[in-house]
Amino acid sequence: MHLKIFAVGKPKLPFAKAGVEEYAGRLRPWVGSTLEFIKAGSKEAESAMLLERSAGSVRIVLDERGEEVSSRVLAGRITQWEQDGSVKAVSVLIGGADGHTSELRAASHWTWSLSKLTLQHEMALVLVLEQLYRAYTIKAGTPYHRD
């Protein structure tokens, strides 16, 4: 399985850039993954681009209205997708400042919420990468995650 992370706009905040680099680097040894930045624009244009780029993959849309899960549950979902022979790629879609269109949310396989709080999209990207890294360390049984 290949993991694709699509985010609107490149991180501009120095601490967010550093966090993205740190956790994207930590994730690479665990899973084939790509991180792609989509040009910021209108919510409709961003959502259309995210739909186009994620075609053919399991789509996970980040949205505060989505389902909140524990890190262990996330690790379990990743395991299920990896074991499902029909899942070749999973795409995590992080919108811009205005979020996603209802069409994009409807086309997703899962709507994931990191928190009921609305998060700034650069911060959300760092948190997503850390949680994906954490999920893979849980699956591997390393001591990174502590219950």
N, CA, C and O atoms as a DFTB+ gen file, in Angstrom:
588 C
 N C O
     1  1       0.837      -1.176       0.000
     2  2       0.000       0.000       0.000
     3  2       0.887       1.246       0.000
     4  3       1.924       1.288       0.661
     5  1       0.463       2.241      -0.744
     6  2       1.182       3.509      -0.799
     7  2       0.343       4.565      -0.089
     8  3      -0.873       4.629      -0.274
     9  1       0.983       5.376       0.709
    10  2       0.316       6.434       1.453
    11  2       0.610       7.768       0.786
    12  3       1.767       8.138       0.589
    13  1      -0.461       8.487       0.438
    14  2      -0.319       9.798      -0.202
    15  2      -0.926      10.843       0.726
    16  3      -2.049      10.681       1.201
    17  1      -0.194      11.894       0.976
    18  2      -0.716      12.992       1.776
    19  2      -0.752      14.214       0.873
    20  3       0.271      14.640       0.338
    21  1      -1.947      14.771       0.713
    22  2      -2.143      15.964      -0.097
    23  2      -2.554      17.094       0.833
    24  3      -3.489      16.945       1.620
    25  1      -1.865      18.217       0.748
    26  2      -2.173      19.359       1.589
    27  2      -2.229      20.614       0.733
    28  3      -1.424      20.800      -0.180
    29  1      -3.194      21.469       1.043
    30  2      -3.308      22.738       0.330
    31  2      -2.294      23.714       0.908
    32  3      -2.287      23.975       2.111
    33  1      -1.450      24.244       0.053
    34  2      -0.463      25.241       0.455
    35  2       0.729      24.654       1.186
    36  3       0.572      23.814       2.072
    37  1       1.914      25.095       0.814
    38  2       3.132      24.683       1.508
    39  2       3.201      25.383       2.859
    40  3       2.808      26.544       2.979
    41  1       3.702      24.682       3.881
    42  2       3.826      25.335       5.191
    43  2       4.748      26.552       5.116
    44  3       5.832      26.494       4.535
    45  1       4.298      27.643       5.711
    46  2       5.098      28.870       5.749
    47  2       5.644      29.130       7.150
    48  3       6.697      29.747       7.308
    49  1       4.935      28.664       8.147
    50  2       5.393      28.867       9.523
    51  2       6.639      28.022       9.761
    52  3       6.617      26.822       9.491
    53  1       7.722      28.609      10.257
    54  2       8.969      27.854      10.434
    55  2       8.811      26.584      11.270
    56  3       9.380      25.548      10.928
    57  1       8.054      26.650      12.349
    58  2       7.912      25.456      13.181
    59  2       7.094      24.384      12.465
    60  3       7.327      23.194      12.677
    61  1       6.142      24.782      11.623
    62  2       5.357      23.807      10.865
    63  2       6.226      23.147       9.796
    64  3       6.150      21.934       9.601
    65  1       7.054      23.939       9.101
    66  2       7.988      23.373       8.118
    67  2       8.882      22.334       8.774
    68  3       9.083      21.241       8.245
    69  1       9.416      22.694       9.937
    70  2      10.316      21.778      10.651
    71  2       9.571      20.511      11.064
    72  3      10.119      19.413      10.955
    73  1       8.335      20.646      11.535
    74  2       7.545      19.484      11.936
    75  2       7.214      18.580      10.770
    76  3       7.272      17.357      10.894
    77  1       6.867      19.170       9.635
    78  2       6.574      18.383       8.443
    79  2       7.817      17.612       8.014
    80  3       7.742      16.414       7.741
    81  1       8.951      18.288       7.955
    82  2      10.195      17.608       7.569
    83  2      10.534      16.482       8.538
    84  3      10.911      15.388       8.120
    85  1      10.398      16.753       9.832
    86  2      10.718      15.753      10.856
    87  2       9.857      14.499      10.707
    88  3      10.384      13.391      10.614
    89  1       8.537      14.670      10.683
    90  2       7.665      13.499      10.684
    91  2       7.520      12.844       9.322
    92  3       7.280      11.638       9.253
    93  1       7.656      13.591       8.242
    94  2       7.684      12.964       6.922
    95  2       8.926      12.079       6.814
    96  3       8.863      10.977       6.269
    97  1      10.044      12.561       7.333
    98  2      11.274      11.766       7.342
    99  2      11.163      10.527       8.214
   100  3      11.643       9.456       7.843
   101  1      10.535      10.671       9.363
   102  2      10.353       9.512      10.249
   103  2       9.417       8.470       9.638
   104  3       9.586       7.271       9.863
   105  1       8.439       8.923       8.872
   106  2       7.447       8.015       8.283
   107  2       8.011       7.198       7.126
   108  3       7.624       6.046       6.933
   109  1       8.924       7.787       6.355
   110  2       9.441       7.151       5.131
   111  2       9.934       5.716       5.310
   112  3       9.617       4.878       4.465
   113  1      10.690       5.383       6.360
   114  2      11.156       3.998       6.475
   115  2      10.041       2.973       6.721
   116  3      10.245       1.775       6.523
   117  1       8.882       3.436       7.144
   118  2       7.799       2.517       7.520
   119  2       6.838       2.212       6.381
   120  3       6.250       1.132       6.337
   121  1       6.674       3.158       5.455
   122  2       5.681       2.976       4.396
   123  2       6.085       3.825       3.193
   124  3       6.615       4.924       3.350
   125  1       5.830       3.308       1.999
   126  2       6.021       4.122       0.799
   127  2       5.033       5.269       0.860
   128  3       3.822       5.058       0.937
   129  1       5.547       6.463       0.825
   130  2       4.654       7.612       0.980
   131  2       5.127       8.792       0.151
   132  3       6.308       8.932      -0.166
   133  1       4.158       9.636      -0.187
   134  2       4.449      10.881      -0.878
   135  2       3.675      12.000      -0.197
   136  3       2.588      11.792       0.341
   137  1       4.253      13.171      -0.232
   138  2       3.625      14.376       0.296
   139  2       3.588      15.378      -0.847
   140  3       4.622      15.752      -1.400
   141  1       2.379      15.803      -1.189
   142  2       2.222      16.728      -2.314
   143  2       1.416      17.935      -1.860
   144  3       0.407      17.803      -1.168
   145  1       1.876      19.109      -2.260
   146  2       1.199      20.349      -1.913
   147  2       0.393      20.841      -3.110
   148  3       0.877      20.878      -4.241
   149  1      -0.840      21.214      -2.827
   150  2      -1.773      21.724      -3.830
   151  2      -1.806      23.243      -3.713
   152  3      -1.788      23.784      -2.607
   153  1      -1.854      23.924      -4.841
   154  2      -1.903      25.385      -4.833
   155  2      -3.194      25.867      -4.179
   156  3      -4.284      25.382      -4.484
   157  1      -3.048      26.827      -3.279
   158  2      -4.213      27.411      -2.613
   159  2      -5.031      28.221      -3.608
   160  3      -4.486      28.866      -4.503
   161  1      -6.328      28.177      -3.439
   162  2      -7.248      28.921      -4.293
   163  2      -8.608      28.941      -3.621
   164  3      -8.697      28.997      -2.395
   165  1      -9.656      28.897      -4.408
   166  2     -10.997      28.819      -3.823
   167  2     -11.197      27.414      -3.256
   168  3     -10.524      26.467      -3.663
   169  1     -12.114      27.294      -2.330
   170  2     -12.424      25.985      -1.743
   171  2     -12.829      25.001      -2.840
   172  3     -12.460      23.827      -2.792
   173  1     -13.586      25.476      -3.825
   174  2     -14.036      24.612      -4.919
   175  2     -12.863      24.138      -5.777
   176  3     -12.793      22.963      -6.138
   177  1     -11.958      25.034      -6.099
   178  2     -10.789      24.664      -6.913
   179  2      -9.878      23.709      -6.147
   180  3      -9.374      22.737      -6.709
   181  1      -9.669      23.990      -4.862
   182  2      -8.831      23.102      -4.042
   183  2      -9.442      21.712      -3.959
   184  3      -8.746      20.713      -4.137
   185  1     -10.741      21.644      -3.688
   186  2     -11.410      20.349      -3.565
   187  2     -11.389      19.576      -4.874
   188  3     -11.191      18.361      -4.876
   189  1     -11.595      20.280      -5.999
   190  2     -11.540      19.620      -7.308
   191  2     -10.157      19.027      -7.561
   192  3     -10.040      17.911      -8.065
   193  1      -9.112      19.773      -7.212
   194  2      -7.742      19.284      -7.395
   195  2      -7.478      18.076      -6.482
   196  3      -6.864      17.099      -6.910
   197  1      -7.937      18.143      -5.240
   198  2      -7.747      17.023      -4.315
   199  2      -8.481      15.780      -4.820
   200  3      -7.950      14.673      -4.736
   201  1      -9.684      15.953      -5.339
   202  2     -10.425      14.825      -5.910
   203  2      -9.672      14.218      -7.089
   204  3      -9.545      12.998      -7.196
   205  1      -9.181      15.071      -7.962
   206  2      -8.451      14.597      -9.143
   207  2      -7.189      13.835      -8.746
   208  3      -6.937      12.740      -9.248
   209  1      -6.396      14.414      -7.844
   210  2      -5.111      13.810      -7.468
   211  2      -5.272      12.514      -6.674
   212  3      -4.384      11.662      -6.687
   213  1      -6.399      12.366      -5.987
   214  2      -6.595      11.182      -5.144
   215  2      -7.442      10.107      -5.815
   216  3      -7.812       9.124      -5.172
   217  1      -7.753      10.278      -7.086
   218  2      -8.589       9.311      -7.803
   219  2      -7.981       7.912      -7.714
   220  3      -6.769       7.741      -7.843
   221  1      -8.823       6.930      -7.494
   222  2      -8.384       5.543      -7.445
   223  2      -7.842       5.092      -6.110
   224  3      -7.430       3.940      -5.967
   225  1      -7.833       5.973      -5.131
   226  2      -7.312       5.595      -3.813
   227  2      -8.426       5.679      -2.770
   228  3      -9.475       6.277      -3.010
   229  1      -8.182       5.078      -1.624
   230  2      -9.069       5.267      -0.489
   231  2      -8.835       6.693      -0.011
   232  3      -7.705       7.074       0.291
   233  1      -9.904       7.478       0.056
   234  2      -9.781       8.889       0.432
   235  2     -10.135       9.090       1.897
   236  3     -11.199       8.686       2.364
   237  1      -9.210       9.727       2.607
   238  2      -9.446      10.139       3.989
   239  2      -9.453      11.659       3.982
   240  3      -8.446      12.292       3.665
   241  1     -10.584      12.236       4.330
   242  2     -10.714      13.689       4.354
   243  2     -10.609      14.161       5.790
   244  3     -11.317      13.668       6.669
   245  1      -9.730      15.110       6.025
   246  2      -9.599      15.698       7.357
   247  2     -10.651      16.787       7.524
   248  3     -10.743      17.707       6.712
   249  1     -11.443      16.671       8.586
   250  2     -12.510      17.642       8.823
   251  2     -12.916      17.546      10.286
   252  3     -13.037      16.447      10.826
   253  1     -13.128      18.692      10.932
   254  2     -13.486      18.672      12.354
   255  2     -14.832      18.007      12.606
   256  3     -15.146      17.675      13.749
   257  1     -15.641      17.804      11.553
   258  2     -16.926      17.109      11.701
   259  2     -16.790      15.601      11.571
   260  3     -17.781      14.877      11.666
   261  1     -15.575      15.126      11.356
   262  2     -15.346      13.705      11.144
   263  2     -15.278      12.916      12.435
   264  3     -15.605      13.412      13.513
   265  1     -14.846      11.680      12.295
   266  2     -14.751      10.741      13.412
   267  2     -13.413      10.907      14.127
   268  3     -12.354      10.906      13.500
   269  1     -13.481      11.049      15.435
   270  2     -12.267      11.070      16.246
   271  2     -11.945       9.632      16.643
   272  3     -12.826       8.894      17.083
   273  1     -10.684       9.238      16.487
   274  2     -10.265       7.883      16.856
   275  2      -8.965       7.955      17.648
   276  3      -8.237       8.947      17.590
   277  1      -8.692       6.898      18.379
   278  2      -7.429       6.807      19.105
   279  2      -6.315       6.422      18.133
   280  3      -6.576       5.989      17.011
   281  1      -5.090       6.585      18.574
   282  2      -3.938       6.210      17.753
   283  2      -3.952       4.711      17.468
   284  3      -3.581       4.288      16.373
   285  1      -4.374       3.906      18.437
   286  2      -4.450       2.450      18.222
   287  2      -5.522       2.087      17.193
   288  3      -5.321       1.181      16.384
   289  1      -6.637       2.774      17.219
   290  2      -7.680       2.525      16.214
   291  2      -7.170       2.908      14.826
   292  3      -7.412       2.186      13.858
   293  1      -6.474       4.028      14.720
   294  2      -5.884       4.419      13.441
   295  2      -4.920       3.346      12.944
   296  3      -4.951       2.978      11.770
   297  1      -4.075       2.850      13.823
   298  2      -3.137       1.783      13.442
   299  2      -3.899       0.554      12.940
   300  3      -3.475      -0.090      11.980
   301  1      -5.012       0.232      13.582
   302  2      -5.833      -0.902      13.149
   303  2      -6.442      -0.685      11.773
   304  3      -6.501      -1.614      10.967
   305  1      -6.892       0.526      11.499
   306  2      -7.448       0.823      10.172
   307  2      -6.378       0.699       9.095
   308  3      -6.626       0.157       8.019
   309  1      -5.203       1.200       9.390
   310  2      -4.107       1.086       8.423
   311  2      -3.807      -0.385       8.158
   312  3      -3.598      -0.781       7.011
   313  1      -3.785      -1.185       9.200
   314  2      -3.555      -2.628       9.037
   315  2      -4.624      -3.248       8.147
   316  3      -4.315      -4.054       7.269
   317  1      -5.884      -2.873       8.373
   318  2      -6.975      -3.406       7.535
   319  2      -6.773      -3.037       6.072
   320  3      -6.924      -3.883       5.191
   321  1      -6.431      -1.775       5.809
   322  2      -6.214      -1.355       4.419
   323  2      -5.039      -2.101       3.805
   324  3      -5.089      -2.498       2.641
   325  1      -3.985      -2.291       4.587
   326  2      -2.813      -3.011       4.067
   327  2      -3.149      -4.461       3.751
   328  3      -2.613      -5.031       2.801
   329  1      -4.025      -5.055       4.538
   330  2      -4.376      -6.457       4.335
   331  2      -5.427      -6.662       3.250
   332  3      -5.597      -7.770       2.742
   333  1      -6.120      -5.603       2.902
   334  2      -7.117      -5.652       1.840
   335  2      -6.384      -5.552       0.505
   336  3      -5.854      -4.496       0.160
   337  1      -6.356      -6.625      -0.226
   338  2      -5.609      -6.668      -1.479
   339  2      -6.064      -5.668      -2.522
   340  3      -5.324      -5.373      -3.461
   341  1      -7.282      -5.136      -2.372
   342  2      -7.777      -4.191      -3.367
   343  2      -7.325      -2.759      -3.094
   344  3      -7.461      -1.898      -3.964
   345  1      -6.793      -2.488      -1.909
   346  2      -6.354      -1.129      -1.566
   347  2      -4.891      -0.974      -1.951
   348  3      -4.000      -1.536      -1.314
   349  1      -4.663      -0.203      -3.001
   350  2      -3.292       0.046      -3.473
   351  2      -2.730       1.342      -2.904
   352  3      -1.523       1.476      -2.705
   353  1      -3.627       2.300      -2.643
   354  2      -3.181       3.597      -2.129
   355  2      -4.255       4.179      -1.214
   356  3      -5.454       3.987      -1.416
   357  1      -3.778       4.891      -0.209
   358  2      -4.643       5.650       0.696
   359  2      -4.189       7.098       0.618
   360  3      -2.999       7.389       0.742
   361  1      -5.135       8.004       0.412
   362  2      -4.820       9.434       0.308
   363  2      -5.454      10.182       1.470
   364  3      -6.653      10.066       1.724
   365  1      -4.634      10.948       2.166
   366  2      -5.116      11.820       3.228
   367  2      -5.194      13.219       2.638
   368  3      -4.207      13.732       2.112
   369  1      -6.383      13.843       2.727
   370  2      -6.631      15.121       2.077
   371  2      -6.824      16.211       3.124
   372  3      -7.767      16.175       3.915
   373  1      -5.915      17.179       3.113
   374  2      -5.945      18.283       4.071
   375  2      -6.256      19.558       3.296
   376  3      -5.481      19.982       2.438
   377  1      -7.387      20.156       3.607
   378  2      -7.835      21.345       2.898
   379  2      -7.118      22.598       3.337
   380  3      -6.269      22.578       4.228
   381  1      -7.478      23.679       2.695
   382  2      -6.924      24.984       3.027
   383  2      -7.732      25.660       4.117
   384  3      -8.466      25.010       4.861
   385  1      -7.589      26.956       4.198
   386  2      -8.217      27.743       5.260
   387  2      -9.735      27.626       5.271
   388  3     -10.351      27.742       6.330
   389  1     -10.350      27.399       4.113
   390  2     -11.809      27.310       4.043
   391  2     -12.329      25.882       4.072
   392  3     -13.532      25.667       3.932
   393  1     -11.454      24.905       4.251
   394  2     -11.892      23.510       4.358
   395  2     -12.210      22.894       3.008
   396  3     -11.686      23.306       1.973
   397  1     -13.091      21.887       3.046
   398  2     -13.453      21.104       1.862
   399  2     -14.891      21.388       1.453
   400  3     -15.696      21.860       2.256
   401  1     -15.200      21.097       0.201
   402  2     -16.584      21.180      -0.260
   403  2     -17.345      19.948       0.221
   404  3     -16.747      18.931       0.573
   405  1     -18.658      20.055       0.232
   406  2     -19.490      18.907       0.613
   407  2     -19.323      17.774      -0.401
   408  3     -19.451      16.603      -0.046
   409  1     -19.039      18.116      -1.660
   410  2     -18.819      17.087      -2.686
   411  2     -17.585      16.249      -2.371
   412  3     -17.604      15.029      -2.528
   413  1     -16.521      16.899      -1.929
   414  2     -15.308      16.163      -1.579
   415  2     -15.561      15.283      -0.350
   416  3     -15.147      14.124      -0.317
   417  1     -16.233      15.831       0.648
   418  2     -16.538      15.021       1.835
   419  2     -17.387      13.808       1.458
   420  3     -17.172      12.712       1.976
   421  1     -18.357      14.006       0.550
   422  2     -19.222      12.904       0.123
   423  2     -18.448      11.840      -0.664
   424  3     -18.815      10.665      -0.636
   425  1     -17.395      12.236      -1.355
   426  2     -16.594      11.301      -2.156
   427  2     -15.519      10.595      -1.337
   428  3     -14.763       9.783      -1.871
   429  1     -15.447      10.899      -0.053
   430  2     -14.411      10.282       0.776
   431  2     -14.888       8.939       1.320
   432  3     -16.088       8.687       1.431
   433  1     -13.936       8.096       1.653
   434  2     -14.228       6.811       2.273
   435  2     -14.318       6.945       3.788
   436  3     -14.988       6.160       4.459
   437  1     -13.631       7.951       4.309
   438  2     -13.649       8.186       5.747
   439  2     -13.359       9.658       5.999
   440  3     -12.465      10.236       5.382
   441  1     -14.116      10.258       6.905
   442  2     -13.853      11.625       7.328
   443  2     -13.279      11.545       8.732
   444  3     -13.940      11.086       9.665
   445  1     -12.048      11.997       8.867
   446  2     -11.270      11.863      10.104
   447  2     -11.135      13.229      10.751
   448  3     -10.814      14.215      10.089
   449  1     -11.381      13.274      12.040
   450  2     -11.189      14.503      12.804
   451  2     -10.054      14.299      13.796
   452  3     -10.056      13.336      14.563
   453  1      -9.099      15.193      13.778
   454  2      -8.038      15.169      14.776
   455  2      -8.542      15.734      16.096
   456  3      -8.013      15.425      17.164
   457  1      -9.576      16.570      16.003
   458  2     -10.115      17.250      17.177
   459  2     -11.403      17.938      16.773
   460  3     -11.612      18.225      15.594
   461  1     -12.254      18.200      17.725
   462  2     -13.440      19.010      17.439
   463  2     -13.054      20.476      17.234
   464  3     -13.847      21.267      16.724
   465  1     -11.845      20.828      17.631
   466  2     -11.345      22.174      17.379
   467  2     -11.053      22.337      15.889
   468  3     -10.664      21.374      15.229
   469  1     -11.231      23.514      15.366
   470  2     -10.788      23.807      14.014
   471  2      -9.292      24.099      14.098
   472  3      -8.866      24.996      14.825
   473  1      -8.503      23.335      13.349
   474  2      -7.057      23.494      13.385
   475  2      -6.569      24.236      12.139
   476  3      -7.089      24.042      11.040
   477  1      -5.588      25.064      12.330
   478  2      -4.923      25.718      11.208
   479  2      -4.321      24.609      10.344
   480  3      -3.748      23.661      10.881
   481  1      -4.440      24.709       9.021
   482  2      -4.092      23.579       8.156
   483  2      -2.621      23.171       8.217
   484  3      -2.312      21.996       8.021
   485  1      -1.717      24.095       8.480
   486  2      -0.308      23.712       8.619
   487  2      -0.114      22.867       9.877
   488  3       0.639      21.893       9.871
   489  1      -0.793      23.246      10.944
   490  2      -0.711      22.475      12.194
   491  2      -1.330      21.092      11.987
   492  3      -0.802      20.089      12.466
   493  1      -2.459      21.050      11.268
   494  2      -3.115      19.776      11.003
   495  2      -2.185      18.836      10.241
   496  3      -2.149      17.639      10.527
   497  1      -1.440      19.358       9.284
   498  2      -0.503      18.532       8.516
   499  2       0.549      17.914       9.429
   500  3       0.839      16.722       9.323
   501  1       1.115      18.704      10.312
   502  2       2.124      18.173      11.242
   503  2       1.500      17.082      12.109
   504  3       2.103      16.026      12.304
   505  1       0.302      17.328      12.626
   506  2      -0.356      16.343      13.482
   507  2      -0.683      15.062      12.724
   508  3      -0.529      13.967      13.266
   509  1      -1.129      15.185      11.483
   510  2      -1.423      14.002      10.673
   511  2      -0.166      13.173      10.463
   512  3      -0.187      11.956      10.645
   513  1       0.923      13.821      10.082
   514  2       2.170      13.083       9.855
   515  2       2.649      12.394      11.133
   516  3       3.106      11.252      11.094
   517  1       2.543      13.099      12.274
   518  2       2.960      12.478      13.540
   519  2       2.070      11.286      13.866
   520  3       2.568      10.250      14.306
   521  1       0.764      11.413      13.659
   522  2      -0.141      10.308      13.972
   523  2       0.051       9.115      13.031
   524  3      -0.076       7.968      13.458
   525  1       0.352       9.371      11.776
   526  2       0.650       8.271      10.857
   527  2       1.937       7.570      11.278
   528  3       2.005       6.341      11.290
   529  1       2.951       8.350      11.621
   530  2       4.192       7.762      12.129
   531  2       3.903       6.942      13.387
   532  3       4.382       5.815      13.516
   533  1       3.131       7.497      14.306
   534  2       2.781       6.803      15.547
   535  2       2.048       5.491      15.242
   536  3       2.322       4.467      15.868
   537  1       1.125       5.520      14.288
   538  2       0.385       4.310      13.932
   539  2       1.330       3.208      13.454
   540  3       1.165       2.043      13.818
   541  1       2.313       3.574      12.643
   542  2       3.258       2.559      12.156
   543  2       4.158       2.049      13.276
   544  3       4.536       0.878      13.271
   545  1       4.505       2.895      14.228
   546  2       5.312       2.406      15.354
   547  2       4.482       1.509      16.264
   548  3       5.014       0.563      16.845
   549  1       3.199       1.787      16.395
   550  2       2.302       0.896      17.154
   551  2       2.255      -0.464      16.481
   552  3       2.399      -1.497      17.134
   553  1       2.049      -0.457      15.157
   554  2       1.991      -1.710      14.411
   555  2       3.276      -2.524      14.568
   556  3       3.235      -3.754      14.603
   557  1       4.409      -1.840      14.662
   558  2       5.704      -2.514      14.773
   559  2       6.067      -2.877      16.211
   560  3       7.020      -3.619      16.451
   561  1       5.298      -2.347      17.167
   562  2       5.574      -2.662      18.568
   563  2       6.755      -1.916      19.160
   564  3       7.330      -2.367      20.151
   565  1       7.131      -0.785      18.576
   566  2       8.232      -0.010      19.139
   567  2       7.737       0.770      20.366
   568  3       6.527       0.923      20.533
   569  1       8.610       1.251      21.202
   570  2       8.191       1.949      22.427
   571  2       7.789       3.418      22.249
   572  3       7.583       4.116      23.242
   573  1       7.672       3.901      21.013
   574  2       7.319       5.318      20.796
   575  2       5.973       5.651      21.443
   576  3       5.849       6.656      22.144
   577  1       4.975       4.812      21.208
   578  2       3.628       5.055      21.734
   579  2       3.522       4.441      23.131
   580  3       3.913       3.297      23.365
   581  1       2.989       5.228      24.031
   582  2       2.774       4.733      25.407
   583  2       1.301       4.903      25.746
   584  3       0.744       5.992      25.606
   585  1       0.682       3.832      26.188
   586  2      -0.730       3.910      26.607
   587  2      -0.843       4.414      28.021
   588  3      -1.950       4.545      28.543
